[in-house]
Amino acid sequence: MDTSTITRLQRDLLFKIVTRLKEENAVAGSSLNESSLAQQFEVSRTPMRAVLKHLSDQGVAKSVPYKGFVLQIDACDIETGKQNNQEQARQEQLYLRLLMDIFFGEISDSFSENELQQRYDANRGEVQSVLRLLENDAIFRRSPGYKWQLDGVLNSLERHTESYRCRLIFEPAGLLEATWKLKRDALEKCRERHVNAIKNPESITASQLFTLSADFHEILAASSGNRFLLGMMQQQNRLRKATDLVSMHIQSSVSRSCQRRLDIMELVLDGNNQAASEKLAQLLENDVRVMKRTYQDVMNVSQEQREQIINSISLKNN
């Protein structure tokens, strides 16, 4: 696919969309709703519209009157070009390594773009692209001058506990909102991906397992009909990504974690939100116990083990 006619920002967005479609095993005919995608990737509808039009121009999608865009080919067959794939792979690896270094406390609270260029042997464009992603994730924020600042990172046991307690307050309650309207198609697709993961647990990477979890929680929050609950859930998912990638890579059971979410999805699809809410609270309480028990084990891995974890996840992601 030729991406020379779109801006770097649009190209970054396109790669993120294609990556997500591939993770979801989207097939020809799948809907590409402009409004939903803009909300999912937290951008305005203008750049999303430009990306969808580009996909249409390239024959990857087509515009259907009153329905938006739909895929013309299976996501697994979408090619973005060798050079662009290499560029995206390097950006993803840089993004992941920076997340891991933040998690392990290797990055100071304040730093400059030049310091990151030297640390990771990256050019200015690569560093700026990754910083934009992390700024959008509310992990970094710009400081006066040329400095960047860490902002709200979950890098202590206390902060992780507060995060889970916050989720225990609003997530189960969201299923009981008077404005609840189930995003059935999205949840059924999420359920199918969980079933497939349980059937082939050895094929699921830490990154894919995190995506399964994040999508599950965000679909439930979106179904609450309260945009602020969805916003909080999306923020929590962004903040927990680094920790979860490491912990999932080290010790998570794909089958067990997916089955717990699958049980909740079955209740929701059956219309039993009260039981689903109670089970979701139990899931989060269990996650708190596991996190408290294993947090120090994850944090105290040796430098050699850290490199093995980072390199292994990077290779699987790419």
C-alpha positions as CSV (number, residue, x, y, z in Angstrom):
1,M,0.0,0.0,0.0
2,D,1.3,3.4,-1.0
3,T,1.4,5.8,2.0
4,S,3.5,8.6,0.4
5,T,0.4,10.7,-0.1
6,I,-0.7,11.0,3.5
7,T,0.9,12.8,6.4
8,R,3.1,11.2,9.0
9,L,0.4,11.6,11.6
10,Q,-2.1,9.9,9.3
11,R,0.4,7.2,8.5
12,D,0.9,6.5,12.2
13,L,-2.9,6.3,12.6
14,L,-3.2,4.0,9.6
15,F,-0.6,1.6,11.0
16,K,-2.4,1.5,14.4
17,I,-5.7,0.7,12.7
18,V,-4.3,-2.0,10.4
19,T,-2.4,-3.6,13.4
20,R,-5.7,-3.7,15.4
21,L,-7.6,-5.2,12.5
22,K,-5.0,-7.9,12.1
23,E,-5.1,-8.7,15.8
24,E,-8.9,-9.0,15.5
25,N,-8.6,-11.2,12.4
26,A,-11.1,-8.8,10.7
27,V,-12.4,-10.2,7.4
28,A,-13.7,-8.7,4.2
29,G,-17.1,-7.0,4.9
30,S,-16.2,-5.9,8.4
31,S,-17.4,-2.4,9.3
32,L,-15.0,0.5,9.7
33,N,-17.1,3.0,11.5
34,E,-15.5,6.5,11.4
35,S,-17.0,7.7,14.7
36,S,-16.2,4.5,16.6
37,L,-12.7,4.3,15.4
38,A,-12.1,8.0,16.1
39,Q,-13.3,7.4,19.7
40,Q,-11.2,4.2,20.0
41,F,-8.0,5.8,18.9
42,E,-8.8,9.1,20.6
43,V,-8.5,11.3,17.5
44,S,-10.9,13.7,15.8
45,R,-13.0,12.5,13.0
46,T,-11.1,14.5,10.4
47,P,-7.8,12.5,10.4
48,M,-9.8,9.3,10.8
49,R,-11.8,10.2,7.7
50,A,-8.6,10.9,5.8
51,V,-7.2,7.5,6.7
52,L,-10.4,5.7,5.7
53,K,-10.5,7.5,2.4
54,H,-6.9,6.5,1.8
55,L,-7.8,2.9,2.5
56,S,-10.6,3.3,0.0
57,D,-8.4,4.8,-2.6
58,Q,-6.0,1.9,-2.2
59,G,-8.8,-0.7,-2.7
60,V,-8.5,-2.0,0.9
61,A,-11.9,-0.6,1.9
62,K,-14.9,0.9,0.2
63,S,-17.5,3.5,1.1
64,V,-21.1,2.3,1.5
65,P,-23.9,4.9,1.5
66,Y,-25.4,5.3,5.0
67,K,-23.1,2.6,6.4
68,G,-19.6,4.2,6.3
69,F,-16.7,2.1,5.2
70,V,-16.2,-1.7,5.0
71,L,-13.2,-3.8,4.4
72,Q,-12.7,-5.1,0.9
73,I,-10.1,-7.7,1.8
74,D,-9.2,-9.7,4.9
75,A,-7.0,-7.8,7.3
76,C,-4.3,-10.5,7.1
77,D,-3.9,-9.7,3.4
78,I,-3.3,-5.9,4.0
79,E,0.2,-4.9,3.0
80,T,1.6,-1.6,4.0
81,G,4.9,-1.9,2.1
82,K,8.3,-3.3,3.2
83,Q,9.9,0.0,4.0
84,N,6.8,1.2,5.9
85,N,6.6,-2.1,7.7
86,Q,10.2,-1.8,8.8
87,E,9.6,1.8,9.9
88,Q,6.5,0.8,11.9
89,A,8.3,-2.2,13.5
90,R,11.2,0.0,14.7
91,Q,8.7,2.5,16.1
92,E,6.8,-0.2,17.9
93,Q,10.0,-1.6,19.3
94,L,11.1,1.8,20.5
95,Y,7.7,2.5,22.0
96,L,7.8,-0.9,23.9
97,R,11.4,-0.5,25.1
98,L,10.6,3.0,26.4
99,L,7.5,1.7,28.2
100,M,9.6,-1.1,29.8
101,D,12.3,1.3,30.9
102,I,9.7,3.5,32.5
103,F,8.2,0.5,34.3
104,F,11.6,-0.5,35.7
105,G,12.5,3.0,36.7
106,E,15.3,3.5,34.1
107,I,13.9,6.8,32.9
108,S,14.2,10.0,35.0
109,D,11.1,12.0,35.7
110,S,12.3,14.8,33.4
111,F,14.2,14.3,30.1
112,S,14.8,15.8,26.7
113,E,14.2,14.4,23.2
114,N,18.0,14.6,22.6
115,E,18.6,12.4,25.7
116,L,16.2,9.8,24.3
117,Q,17.8,9.9,20.8
118,Q,21.2,9.2,22.4
119,R,19.9,6.5,24.8
120,Y,18.1,4.5,22.0
121,D,20.3,5.4,19.1
122,A,17.2,6.8,17.3
123,N,16.7,9.8,15.0
124,R,14.6,12.8,15.9
125,G,11.6,11.7,13.9
126,E,11.4,8.3,15.5
127,V,11.6,9.8,19.0
128,Q,9.0,12.4,18.3
129,S,6.6,9.8,16.9
130,V,6.8,7.7,20.0
131,L,6.6,10.7,22.3
132,R,3.3,11.7,20.5
133,L,1.9,8.3,21.2
134,L,2.9,8.4,24.9
135,E,1.7,11.9,25.2
136,N,-1.7,10.8,23.8
137,D,-1.6,7.9,26.4
138,A,-1.2,10.6,29.2
139,I,2.1,8.9,30.2
140,F,4.3,11.9,29.2
141,R,3.5,15.6,29.1
142,R,5.5,18.5,27.7
143,S,7.3,20.8,30.1
144,P,8.4,24.4,29.4
145,G,11.4,24.5,27.1
146,Y,12.6,21.2,25.6
147,K,11.9,18.9,28.4
148,W,9.3,16.1,28.8
149,Q,7.8,14.9,32.1
150,L,6.5,11.6,33.3
151,D,2.8,11.9,34.2
152,G,0.7,9.5,36.2
153,V,2.8,6.3,35.5
154,L,1.8,3.2,37.4
155,N,5.3,2.4,38.7
156,S,4.7,1.6,42.4
157,L,2.6,-0.9,44.3
158,E,0.6,1.9,45.9
159,R,-0.3,3.4,42.6
160,H,-1.3,0.0,41.2
161,T,-3.5,-0.7,44.2
162,E,-5.2,2.7,43.8
163,S,-5.8,2.0,40.2
164,Y,-7.5,-1.3,40.9
165,R,-9.6,0.2,43.7
166,C,-10.7,3.0,41.3
167,R,-11.7,0.4,38.7
168,L,-13.6,-1.6,41.4
169,I,-15.7,1.5,42.1
170,F,-16.8,2.3,38.5
171,E,-16.4,-0.8,36.3
172,P,-19.0,-3.1,38.0
173,A,-21.4,-0.1,38.4
174,G,-21.2,0.6,34.7
175,L,-23.1,-2.7,33.9
176,L,-26.0,-1.5,36.1
177,E,-26.4,2.0,34.6
178,A,-29.9,3.0,33.4
179,T,-28.3,4.1,30.1
180,W,-26.9,0.6,29.5
181,K,-27.1,-0.5,25.8
182,L,-25.0,-3.5,24.9
183,K,-22.5,-3.2,22.1
184,R,-23.5,-6.7,21.1
185,D,-21.6,-7.0,17.8
186,A,-18.4,-5.8,19.4
187,L,-18.8,-8.1,22.4
188,E,-19.6,-11.1,20.3
189,K,-16.4,-10.5,18.3
190,C,-14.5,-10.1,21.5
191,R,-16.0,-13.4,22.8
192,E,-15.0,-15.2,19.6
193,R,-11.4,-14.0,20.0
194,H,-11.4,-15.2,23.6
195,V,-12.7,-18.6,22.5
196,N,-10.0,-18.9,19.9
197,A,-7.3,-17.9,22.4
198,I,-8.4,-20.6,24.8
199,K,-8.2,-23.1,22.0
200,N,-4.7,-22.1,21.0
201,P,-3.1,-20.5,24.1
202,E,0.4,-21.1,23.0
203,S,-0.1,-18.8,20.0
204,I,-1.1,-15.8,22.1
205,T,1.6,-13.3,22.9
206,A,1.7,-10.9,25.9
207,S,0.7,-8.1,23.6
208,Q,-2.3,-10.0,22.2
209,L,-3.4,-11.0,25.7
210,F,-3.3,-7.4,26.8
211,T,-5.4,-6.3,23.8
212,L,-8.0,-9.0,24.6
213,S,-8.2,-7.7,28.2
214,A,-8.3,-4.0,27.2
215,D,-11.0,-4.5,24.6
216,F,-13.2,-6.5,26.9
217,H,-13.1,-3.8,29.6
218,E,-13.6,-1.0,27.1
219,I,-16.6,-2.7,25.4
220,L,-18.4,-3.0,28.7
221,A,-17.6,0.6,29.6
222,A,-18.8,1.8,26.2
223,S,-22.0,-0.2,26.7
224,S,-22.8,1.7,29.9
225,G,-23.9,4.6,27.8
226,N,-21.7,7.0,29.9
227,R,-18.8,8.5,27.9
228,F,-17.0,9.4,31.1
229,L,-16.9,5.8,32.3
230,L,-15.5,4.8,28.9
231,G,-12.9,7.6,29.1
232,M,-11.8,6.4,32.6
233,M,-11.5,2.9,31.4
234,Q,-9.4,3.8,28.3
235,Q,-7.1,5.9,30.6
236,Q,-6.7,3.0,33.0
237,N,-5.8,0.6,30.1
238,R,-3.2,3.0,28.8
239,L,-1.6,3.4,32.2
240,R,-1.5,-0.3,33.0
241,K,0.0,-1.4,29.7
242,A,3.6,-1.6,30.7
243,T,3.0,-3.5,33.9
244,D,0.6,-5.9,32.3
245,L,2.9,-6.7,29.3
246,V,5.7,-7.7,31.7
247,S,3.5,-9.6,34.1
248,M,1.5,-11.4,31.4
249,H,4.8,-12.3,29.7
250,I,6.2,-13.8,32.9
251,Q,3.4,-15.7,34.5
252,S,-0.1,-15.2,33.0
253,S,-2.3,-18.2,32.1
254,V,-4.0,-17.4,28.8
255,S,-6.7,-20.0,29.2
256,R,-7.5,-19.1,32.8
257,S,-7.6,-15.3,32.3
258,C,-9.6,-15.6,29.1
259,Q,-12.1,-18.0,30.6
260,R,-12.8,-15.6,33.5
261,R,-13.7,-12.8,31.1
262,L,-15.6,-15.2,28.9
263,D,-17.8,-16.2,31.9
264,I,-18.7,-12.5,32.3
265,M,-19.4,-12.1,28.6
266,E,-21.8,-15.0,28.6
267,L,-23.8,-13.5,31.5
268,V,-23.9,-10.1,29.7
269,L,-25.0,-11.6,26.4
270,D,-27.7,-13.5,28.3
271,G,-28.9,-10.1,29.8
272,N,-27.9,-11.0,33.4
273,N,-26.0,-7.8,34.1
274,Q,-26.4,-8.1,37.9
275,A,-24.6,-11.4,38.0
276,A,-22.0,-10.1,35.5
277,S,-21.4,-7.0,37.6
278,E,-20.7,-9.2,40.7
279,K,-18.4,-11.5,38.7
280,L,-16.5,-8.5,37.3
281,A,-16.0,-7.2,40.8
282,Q,-14.6,-10.7,41.8
283,L,-12.3,-10.7,38.8
284,L,-10.9,-7.3,39.7
285,E,-10.5,-8.3,43.4
286,N,-8.6,-11.4,42.3
287,D,-6.4,-9.2,40.1
288,V,-5.6,-7.0,43.1
289,R,-4.6,-10.1,45.2
290,V,-2.4,-11.5,42.4
291,M,-0.8,-8.1,41.7
292,K,0.1,-7.6,45.4
293,R,1.5,-11.1,45.6
294,T,3.6,-10.9,42.4
295,Y,4.5,-7.2,42.1
296,Q,7.9,-7.5,43.9
297,D,8.8,-10.6,41.9
298,V,8.2,-8.7,38.6
299,M,10.0,-5.6,39.8
300,N,13.0,-7.5,41.2
301,V,14.0,-9.4,38.0
302,S,17.7,-9.1,37.1
303,Q,18.9,-6.7,34.4
304,E,19.6,-9.7,32.2
305,Q,16.1,-11.0,32.7
306,R,14.7,-7.5,31.9
307,E,16.6,-7.5,28.6
308,Q,15.3,-11.0,27.8
309,I,11.7,-9.9,28.5
310,I,12.0,-6.8,26.4
311,N,13.6,-8.5,23.5
312,S,11.2,-11.4,23.6
313,I,8.1,-9.2,23.6
314,S,9.6,-7.0,20.9
315,L,10.3,-10.0,18.7
316,K,6.8,-11.4,19.2
317,N,5.2,-8.0,18.5
318,N,7.1,-7.6,15.3
